[in-house]
Amino acid sequence: MKKYIDQGKNDTRSGFGAGLTELGRTNPNVVALCADLVGSLKMEKFIEENPERFFQIGIAEANMMGIAAGLTIGGKIPFTGTFANFSTGRVYDQIRQSIAYSDKNVKICASHAGVTLGEDGATHQILEDLGLMKMLPGMTVINTCDYNQTKAATIAIAEHHGPVYLRFGRPKVANFTPVDQKFEIGKAVMLNEGTDVTIVATGHLVWEALIAAENLEKQGISAEVINIHTIKPLDGEAVLKSVKKTGCVVTAEEHNYLGGLGESISGFLATTHPTPQEFVATKDTFGESGTPEQLMDKYGLNNKAIVNAVVNVLKRK
Amino acid sequence: MPKLQELQDLTVQVRRDILRMVHKVNSGHPGGSLGCTEFIVALYNEVMELKDGFDMDGKDEDLFFLSNGHISPVFYSVLARKGYFPVEELNTFRLIDSRLQGHPTTHEGLPGVRIASGSLGQGMSVALGAAQAKKLNKDSKLVYTLHGDGELQEGQNWEAIMYAAGKKVDNIISTIDYNGQQIDGATNDVLPMGDLKKKFEAFGWDVLDIKEGNDLEAVIKGMKEAKSRTGKGKPVCVLLHTVMGHGVDFMMYTHAWHGKAPNDEQLATALGQNPETLGDY
């Protein structure tokens, strides 16, 4: 199997910060907004270099979404920054009416998604955000897997006209995406070709999927691993091509199985190529306090869980 | 003011448009629309500095955001009669495949509309963003908004009100349609909001009253005064005292016509009180 090297653990939110910094230098229309979480979102460098293009909103996310929508009127490309929970559920109607329905070019950048936020617990660990955002007509939904990909995605979405939800996280994780890999919205990345099972993963689960594939190889199971960084629009073609070869699929995400990537894949395959599927995702539950590793283990969101899901889905082929 | 009679005529015609629009589809919000007729007419024809035509960015022209989107009939009528789209299109209000949705939207590409509104409480935030974009663009033109008084019960407004003053967004004039009515009754019965003037002032706004919000001259004078107070470090709030349903005697001084259309007979009476001036659509 193809070998991926961790270039050094880093957090995806720092990838966002680095991407935003670069945009600050290259695109004068990019502006940034934050609701009192500058440090958590790694926005300091952008602010230092472009103080006039940064808007500190205070703890008022609804106002932030509205202001972002308004800034597009006048040609700005606003990037909002706060935790995923406060970027979505808290401000759903503001996003729905003032951004999505109004076709505004706002980039909603959401950190600390999922249980890997850790010790703060369930109030802050949203596991429903992908579903909330993908249901909005016209919304592009992206969940990146590592530092390099998050940086590239941040830069790429500035070039895309329309509302985007960009989801990333808090913990330092393996950074394995080639530094020069172009980020193409809506285009899945083939990480490892295989023949027995397709593993489609997004976000922090992508690295876990690669570890799972290595472990499966030792058991004589050939796993194809696809990184779906864009949940919407979904690269159905890539999924279809793969499952036609392997005959079964495991989806893996740090999100509720209701509303997430797995649901999108199953919905797509049900109408194109019905395929046995197992879901590595949370099972309609809230999170809780703990370390990211403990939580990923307890909620079945790691390479072990993926291997188990593969074993189960293979029985159903 | 040589244009005054012309604008008076327009005001009557807009009232006719509002009544005929909501009557045709037996739905919509005539009360607030009638109450804000002088304001919207004055804004678009005497107060705002506008370019010809419409582009979304609206650089180098004043912008208006209607936050209480349910009074779309008055907004649509004034936009059409200003030339943003054909007056005949008022015939399609609330009908399927129309650009004139029940509540205003950019989604159907109707010229003159820059944001969807209807779900209340969001317009001021949007306007603040547009006002700050103007500052970034070194654009000295202003941003105007209109809100219902009942709408201020939505918490997002107060986030925006705090922000506007705190960040010295002084190129915005937010007008409150102070008619004291909302769907379920008088605002003082539904949820008393206390002294709005003191509230805005406490948040750091420059506040002025237009006591006669249904007197065209008073509205123009008041809005010009408001304009003169911009650029001085404070956002400007106008408390526009209006009567919901103004111009139709049986619709006035009640919340009953907030979201109810007149029947055939009521329409005839209402139109009789507002004789045709510029020609019906």
Interface residues (C-beta under 8 A of the other chain):
Chain A: V31 E52 R53 F55 I57 G58 A60 A62 N63 M64 M65 G66 I67 A68 A69 G70 L71 T72 I73 G74 G75 K76 P78 D93 Q94 R96 Q97 S98 Y101 S102 D103 K104
Chain B: M56 D57 G58 K59 L63 F65 T105 T106 H107 R114 I115 A116 S117 G118 S119 Q122 G123 M124 S125 V126 A127 L128 G129 A130 A131 Q132 A133 K134 L136 N137 D139 G155 Q156 E159 A160 M162 Y163 G166 K167
